[in-house]
């Protein structure tokens, strides 16, 4: 069956349909990972987006229920050069085609993903539509130009109620802006008693759990749409150690007076080099974001720059100079990706120990 991809600039790609059928609108982005397509499909940070995989062969090791990062797929569409029809891996339970059908995700293959990626790099991410219907191009383009990207992505993906992953270790409250299971696994491996709360929880609701530390998770969308969350983080600063990743990093930065901006085409993949300015060591990181903290906005804040992106020099990490809080733009839990930055979870726990045992609570001093 034929499928078509239309971008808002009028670019039209015609290929083959796989996965679900129908019509789907979203923001077209690209991911440079060679593997990890199932983690991409189930990462809540991709909510509302049509994802292009730049690696030419996708689906060769199939899909399984162990590699999902949330309970369902959040993408609006999936674009590949070649979709493997006969996966070969001992853990494979479904083909990519069958998995997309199960998740009701429309896929398109057999198009020039290199040309598409170059278009997005030059002109930036665009609105797009994937369709297997015979809707005229002129009608599709008119509807596409009137399509607006959602502003409530976090509200769509956050947990609706609190839940706990019990253990005997430190009580960590994880504010869920679209968290991945990988973050829970990383905390669980360290014996943490985890309480996952909805994104828009109040200070009172958060502190009622008696957290020793607070994690701010990854998530989709523009951080400046989350002013109520920024206000809550401002009130928490200094009273509980805070560790933010991705969206959580941006929200912590906003709470400290920095500003954010949208990247032209974002950072998405498992091979992004990031330099730690303290050690001068470069780590290969997993990333998925379209917004970053403006480097020049850190000047009049109590934040110090700790990590930078080696490709474009953008902000990849910050630390508060006076209070126990730090964050990174990338995903230390990886999944998919290298585990170079897994040590950051250990740094967080050491910060918690120092905070509560060493009496360095600046807010109480």
MOCOR-V244158 format. One record per residue. N is the residue number from 1. RES is the residue in one small letter. SS is DSSP state (helix for helix, strand for strand, loop for the rest). PHI is phi in degrees with one decimal (999 if undefined). BURIAL is + if it has 16 or more other ideal C-beta (glycine too) atoms within 10 Angstrom, else -. Layout:
# MOCOR-V244158
N/RES/SS/PHI/BURIAL ; N/RES/SS/PHI/BURIAL
This chain:
# MOCOR-V244158
1/x/loop/999/- ; 2/x/strand/-78.8/- ; 3/x/strand/-132.8/+ ; 4/x/strand/-128.8/+ ; 5/x/strand/-119.4/+ ; 6/x/strand/-120.7/+ ; 7/x/strand/-97.9/+ ; 8/x/loop/-66.6/+ ; 9/x/loop/-86.6/- ; 10/x/loop/95.0/- ; 11/x/loop/-63.0/+ ; 12/x/strand/-123.4/- ; 13/x/strand/-121.0/+ ; 14/x/strand/-115.4/- ; 15/x/strand/-147.7/+ ; 16/x/strand/-109.0/- ; 17/x/strand/-85.2/+ ; 18/x/strand/-146.6/+ ; 19/x/strand/76.7/+ ; 20/x/strand/-74.9/+ ; 21/x/loop/-118.0/- ; 22/x/loop/128.3/- ; 23/x/strand/-144.3/- ; 24/x/strand/-147.1/+ ; 25/x/strand/-107.1/+ ; 26/x/strand/-177.0/+ ; 27/x/strand/-92.3/+ ; 28/x/strand/-86.9/+ ; 29/x/strand/-131.4/+ ; 30/x/strand/-129.9/+ ; 31/x/strand/-123.1/+ ; 32/x/loop/-94.6/+ ; 33/x/loop/-69.3/+ ; 34/x/loop/-82.4/+ ; 35/x/loop/-134.0/+ ; 36/x/loop/90.6/+ ; 37/x/helix/-63.4/+ ; 38/x/helix/-72.7/+ ; 39/x/helix/-64.2/+ ; 40/x/helix/-61.8/+ ; 41/x/helix/-61.1/+ ; 42/x/loop/-107.3/+ ; 43/x/loop/-80.9/+ ; 44/x/helix/-60.0/+ ; 45/x/helix/-64.9/+ ; 46/x/helix/-92.0/+ ; 47/x/loop/-56.0/+ ; 48/x/loop/84.1/+ ; 49/x/strand/-114.6/+ ; 50/x/strand/-101.9/+ ; 51/x/strand/-100.7/+ ; 52/x/strand/-101.7/+ ; 53/x/strand/-94.1/+ ; 54/x/loop/-78.5/+ ; 55/x/loop/-67.5/+ ; 56/x/loop/-71.6/- ; 57/x/strand/-115.7/- ; 58/x/strand/-125.2/+ ; 59/x/loop/104.3/+ ; 60/x/loop/-70.0/+ ; 61/x/loop/-108.4/+ ; 62/x/loop/73.6/+ ; 63/x/strand/-133.5/+ ; 64/x/loop/-146.5/+ ; 65/x/loop/-86.2/- ; 66/x/loop/-88.4/- ; 67/x/loop/-101.7/+ ; 68/x/loop/-81.1/+ ; 69/x/loop/-106.7/+ ; 70/x/loop/-159.7/+ ; 71/x/loop/-76.0/- ; 72/x/loop/-156.7/- ; 73/x/loop/-80.0/+ ; 74/x/loop/-116.1/+ ; 75/x/loop/-78.0/+ ; 76/x/loop/-93.4/+ ; 77/x/strand/179.8/+ ; 78/x/strand/-138.2/+ ; 79/x/strand/-121.8/+ ; 80/x/loop/-138.5/+ ; 81/x/loop/-75.1/+ ; 82/x/strand/-138.8/- ; 83/x/strand/-97.2/+ ; 84/x/loop/-64.0/+ ; 85/x/loop/-89.1/- ; 86/x/loop/-130.1/- ; 87/x/loop/-62.7/+ ; 88/x/loop/-136.8/- ; 89/x/loop/-162.0/- ; 90/x/loop/-66.2/- ; 91/x/loop/-96.2/- ; 92/x/loop/-68.2/+ ; 93/x/loop/-116.9/- ; 94/x/strand/-141.2/+ ; 95/x/loop/-75.6/+ ; 96/x/helix/-59.7/+ ; 97/x/helix/-58.4/+ ; 98/x/helix/-65.8/- ; 99/x/helix/-65.7/+ ; 100/x/helix/-64.8/+ ; 101/x/helix/-63.7/+ ; 102/x/helix/-61.2/- ; 103/x/helix/-93.1/+ ; 104/x/loop/57.8/- ; 105/x/loop/-109.7/+ ; 106/x/strand/-82.7/+ ; 107/x/strand/-118.4/+ ; 108/x/strand/-134.6/+ ; 109/x/strand/-126.4/+ ; 110/x/loop/63.0/+ ; 111/x/loop/-118.9/+ ; 112/x/loop/-82.1/- ; 113/x/helix/-69.5/+ ; 114/x/helix/-66.8/- ; 115/x/helix/-63.3/- ; 116/x/helix/-61.1/+ ; 117/x/helix/-64.1/+ ; 118/x/helix/-63.1/- ; 119/x/helix/-62.3/+ ; 120/x/helix/-69.3/+ ; 121/x/helix/-67.4/- ; 122/x/helix/-77.6/- ; 123/x/helix/-103.4/- ; 124/x/loop/90.5/- ; 125/x/loop/-59.6/+ ; 126/x/strand/-134.7/+ ; 127/x/strand/-69.7/+ ; 128/x/strand/-153.1/+ ; 129/x/strand/-139.9/+ ; 130/x/strand/-106.5/+ ; 131/x/strand/-142.7/+ ; 132/x/loop/-110.0/+ ; 133/x/loop/-88.7/- ; 134/x/loop/-100.3/- ; 135/x/loop/-58.8/- ; 136/x/loop/-58.4/- ; 137/x/helix/-58.4/- ; 138/x/helix/-60.8/- ; 139/x/helix/-68.6/- ; 140/x/helix/-60.2/+ ; 141/x/helix/-65.8/+ ; 142/x/helix/-62.1/- ; 143/x/helix/-66.4/- ; 144/x/helix/-66.3/+ ; 145/x/helix/-69.5/- ; 146/x/loop/-96.8/- ; 147/x/loop/-79.1/- ; 148/x/loop/-113.7/- ; 149/x/loop/-68.9/- ; 150/x/loop/-65.6/+ ; 151/x/loop/-107.8/- ; 152/x/loop/-112.7/- ; 153/x/helix/-57.0/+ ; 154/x/helix/-62.6/+ ; 155/x/helix/-61.4/+ ; 156/x/helix/-77.9/- ; 157/x/helix/-109.4/+ ; 158/x/loop/-69.7/+ ; 159/x/loop/-61.5/+ ; 160/x/loop/-83.7/- ; 161/x/loop/-150.0/- ; 162/x/loop/-68.6/+ ; 163/x/strand/-145.4/- ; 164/x/strand/-122.1/- ; 165/x/strand/-113.2/- ; 166/x/loop/-72.7/- ; 167/x/loop/-161.4/+ ; 168/x/loop/-94.5/- ; 169/x/loop/-89.8/- ; 170/x/loop/-62.1/+ ; 171/x/strand/-78.7/+ ; 172/x/strand/-115.9/+ ; 173/x/strand/-93.1/+ ; 174/x/strand/-106.5/+ ; 175/x/strand/-79.0/+ ; 176/x/strand/-94.1/+ ; 177/x/loop/-97.1/+ ; 178/x/loop/137.3/+ ; 179/x/loop/-63.8/+ ; 180/x/loop/-99.0/+ ; 181/x/helix/-62.3/+ ; 182/x/helix/-59.1/+ ; 183/x/helix/-66.1/+ ; 184/x/helix/-61.7/+ ; 185/x/helix/-63.4/- ; 186/x/helix/-63.8/+ ; 187/x/helix/-70.3/+ ; 188/x/helix/-65.0/+ ; 189/x/loop/-61.7/- ; 190/x/loop/-99.6/- ; 191/x/loop/76.3/- ; 192/x/loop/-72.5/+ ; 193/x/strand/-90.7/+ ; 194/x/strand/-102.0/+ ; 195/x/strand/-119.9/+ ; 196/x/strand/-97.0/+ ; 197/x/strand/-118.7/+ ; 198/x/strand/-58.1/+ ; 199/x/loop/-56.9/+ ; 200/x/loop/-99.5/- ; 201/x/loop/-65.8/+ ; 202/x/loop/-85.3/- ; 203/x/helix/-58.6/- ; 204/x/helix/-62.0/- ; 205/x/helix/-65.3/- ; 206/x/helix/-69.2/+ ; 207/x/helix/-71.5/+ ; 208/x/loop/-61.7/- ; 209/x/loop/-85.0/+ ; 210/x/loop/60.7/- ; 211/x/loop/-71.0/+ ; 212/x/loop/-88.4/+ ; 213/x/strand/-156.4/+ ; 214/x/strand/-126.2/+ ; 215/x/strand/-106.8/+ ; 216/x/strand/-107.2/+ ; 217/x/loop/-82.7/+ ; 218/x/loop/-71.0/+ ; 219/x/loop/174.8/+ ; 220/x/loop/-90.5/+ ; 221/x/loop/94.1/+ ; 222/x/loop/-90.8/+ ; 223/x/helix/-60.9/+ ; 224/x/helix/-72.9/- ; 225/x/helix/-80.8/- ; 226/x/loop/-115.5/+ ; 227/x/helix/-54.9/- ; 228/x/helix/-61.9/- ; 229/x/helix/-69.7/+ ; 230/x/helix/-58.6/+ ; 231/x/helix/-62.3/- ; 232/x/helix/-64.7/+ ; 233/x/helix/-62.6/+ ; 234/x/helix/-56.4/- ; 235/x/helix/-72.1/- ; 236/x/helix/-83.0/+ ; 237/x/loop/-56.0/+ ; 238/x/loop/95.1/+ ; 239/x/loop/-100.6/+ ; 240/x/loop/-146.5/+ ; 241/x/strand/-60.1/+ ; 242/x/strand/-127.7/+ ; 243/x/strand/-129.4/+ ; 244/x/strand/-114.3/+ ; 245/x/strand/-129.4/+ ; 246/x/loop/58.0/+ ; 247/x/helix/-56.8/+ ; 248/x/helix/-60.7/+ ; 249/x/helix/-64.2/+ ; 250/x/helix/-66.3/+ ; 251/x/helix/-67.9/+ ; 252/x/helix/-62.3/+ ; 253/x/helix/-63.9/+ ; 254/x/helix/-62.1/+ ; 255/x/helix/-64.6/+ ; 256/x/loop/-98.2/+ ; 257/x/loop/102.2/- ; 258/x/loop/-80.3/+ ; 259/x/loop/-127.9/- ; 260/x/strand/-123.3/+ ; 261/x/strand/-147.8/- ; 262/x/strand/-88.5/- ; 263/x/strand/-77.0/- ; 264/x/strand/-63.9/- ; 265/x/strand/-136.7/+ ; 266/x/strand/77.2/+ ; 267/x/strand/-119.9/+ ; 268/x/strand/-143.3/+ ; 269/x/strand/157.8/+ ; 270/x/strand/-116.3/+ ; 271/x/strand/-139.1/- ; 272/x/strand/-95.8/+ ; 273/x/strand/-79.0/- ; 274/x/strand/-129.0/+ ; 275/x/strand/-100.8/+ ; 276/x/strand/-83.1/+ ; 277/x/loop/-69.4/- ; 278/x/loop/-79.0/- ; 279/x/loop/-96.2/- ; 280/x/loop/64.3/- ; 281/x/loop/-87.3/- ; 282/x/strand/-103.3/- ; 283/x/strand/-110.0/+ ; 284/x/strand/-92.6/+ ; 285/x/strand/-125.8/+ ; 286/x/strand/-96.2/+ ; 287/x/strand/-138.2/+ ; 288/x/strand/-161.6/+ ; 289/x/strand/-159.6/+ ; 290/x/strand/-114.0/+ ; 291/x/strand/-123.2/+ ; 292/x/strand/-139.0/+ ; 293/x/strand/-79.9/+ ; 294/x/loop/-70.8/- ; 295/x/helix/-61.8/- ; 296/x/helix/-71.0/- ; 297/x/helix/-81.4/+ ; 298/x/helix/-78.9/+ ; 299/x/loop/-57.5/- ; 300/x/loop/-102.0/- ; 301/x/loop/-120.0/+ ; 302/x/loop/-94.3/- ; 303/x/strand/-100.6/+ ; 304/x/strand/-114.7/- ; 305/x/strand/-76.7/- ; 306/x/strand/-115.7/+ ; 307/x/strand/-140.2/+ ; 308/x/strand/-131.7/+ ; 309/x/strand/-78.4/+ ; 310/x/loop/-72.8/+ ; 311/x/loop/-81.6/- ; 312/x/loop/-129.2/- ; 313/x/loop/75.7/- ; 314/x/loop/-73.6/+ ; 315/x/strand/-69.2/+ ; 316/x/strand/-121.3/+ ; 317/x/strand/-168.2/+ ; 318/x/strand/-141.2/+ ; 319/x/strand/-141.9/+ ; 320/x/strand/-76.2/+ ; 321/x/loop/-72.4/- ; 322/x/loop/-115.0/- ; 323/x/loop/-116.6/+ ; 324/x/loop/-80.5/+ ; 325/x/strand/-157.6/+ ; 326/x/strand/-151.9/+ ; 327/x/strand/-160.2/+ ; 328/x/strand/-133.3/+ ; 329/x/loop/-79.5/+ ; 330/x/loop/-95.7/+ ; 331/x/strand/-108.8/+ ; 332/x/loop/-66.9/+ ; 333/x/loop/-78.2/+ ; 334/x/loop/56.2/+ ; 335/x/loop/57.1/+ ; 336/x/loop/-89.0/+ ; 337/x/loop/131.5/+ ; 338/x/loop/-73.0/- ; 339/x/loop/-98.8/- ; 340/x/loop/-52.6/+ ; 341/x/loop/-102.3/+ ; 342/x/loop/-61.2/- ; 343/x/helix/-60.9/- ; 344/x/helix/-63.1/+ ; 345/x/helix/-66.6/+ ; 346/x/helix/-67.2/- ; 347/x/helix/-59.6/- ; 348/x/helix/-63.0/+ ; 349/x/helix/-67.4/+ ; 350/x/helix/-67.6/- ; 351/x/helix/-61.8/+ ; 352/x/helix/-62.2/+ ; 353/x/helix/-59.6/- ; 354/x/helix/-65.6/- ; 355/x/helix/-63.9/+ ; 356/x/helix/-85.2/+ ; 357/x/helix/-93.2/- ; 358/x/helix/-93.0/- ; 359/x/loop/66.3/- ; 360/x/loop/-96.5/- ; 361/x/loop/-68.5/- ; 362/x/loop/-59.7/- ; 363/x/loop/-64.7/- ; 364/x/loop/-94.2/- ; 365/x/loop/-71.2/-
